[in-house]
Amino acid sequence: SFLDEPFYGEVSLKLDADESVAKVLVEIASPADYKIFEVYRDQILKTIRADIVSDNRGVRVKLTSRESIQSPFFNLVLKIRYGRVTHFKKYRFSLSSQSQFRRLWRTSPCHL
């Protein structure tokens, strides 16, 4: 994703053999959770959804927004529940503009 565009990201979700995708709940942590972890919660998180996807690429959390993201940096804490167990995982996102990306690409292209 780029700055000033709707957000799209994916996070791999590893399940044990005895765990069922249907019983996993994933959401973006609440403001109270962010306070507990002493992490800044950007208002842009209100526009981002977390959905579980399971297909031939595996199980993952799809993060999307309909609105453009105006914040170049933000912390996202996922809250993952399975039964009575709750796990939290923090991710830090850094978005650049497309023009910055193109400029960097022209100066140092990647060769495979």
N, C-alpha and C positions, 0 to 999 in steps of 0.2 A: 504494500500500500504506500501511497504517497500523501504528502501534506496537501490539504485542500481537496481531497477526494474521499469518497466513502471508504471505510476501513474494511479490510478483509485479511484474516489471518487464520492459521490452523495450528493446533497444539495436539501432538500425539498423545493418546491415552492408552496406557498399558494396563491390561486387566489380567488377573490371575486366571488359571484354567477353570476354577470353580465360580468365577464371578460372571454375572449376566449383564449385558449392556442395558437391558430393560430395567434393571434395578439401580442404575447409576443416575444420580441427579447432579447436574452441573449448573452453576450460576456464577455471576460476578459477585464477589463478596460485597456485603452491605457496608454502609458508612461506619457502623459500629465495629465491624471486623477490621476495617482499615485503621481505626483508632487503636484497637488492641495491638496491631502490628506496627503502629507508629509509622504508617505509610501515607503519603499524601494521596487523596482520592480526587482526581480531576473530574470536573462536572461532565466532561465529554463521555464518561463511562455510562451515563444515563442513556446514551444513544446506541450503545454496543450490546448486541445479543450474543449469548453463548448457547450453541446447540450441539448435541451429540450426533455424530454421523458415523455409520458403520457400513462399509462397502468393501469392494475388492482391494482398496488401499489400506484397509484396517480401520480401527476405531480411533476417532479424533474429535476434538472440540473445534467447531467452526465458529469463528468470531466475526461478526459482521455489523455494519451500521448502514443506515439509509442516508444519514447526513454526512456531509464532508467533515473531516477531522481538521480542526484548526490548531490543535496543540502539537508542537513538534516532539514533545516527550511526554509520556504518561506511564504510570504504573498500573498494571492490571493484576488483580489477585483473583484467582479462580477458587471457588469453593466447591469441592467435590464430595458428595455424600454417597455412601453405600451402607445400607442398614443403619446401624447406630454409630458408624464411624464417619468422621468428617476430616478431610484433608484440605490443606490450603497450599497453593503454589503461586509465587509471585513472579511476574514477568515485567521487564522494563522495555518499552517500545520507543524507538527513535525513528521518526519519519522525516524524510527529506523531500524537497520538492522535485518534480520531474526535471526541471531545468538543471538543478544541482546534480542529479543523477546522470543526465546526458553529458554535462560538462566533465564529470569524473570519468565516465565511460570513454569519452574521446581522448582524455589524457592518459588513461591506463587501461586499455581493453584487456579482457581476460582471454587467454588462448587455451583451448582444450587440446 
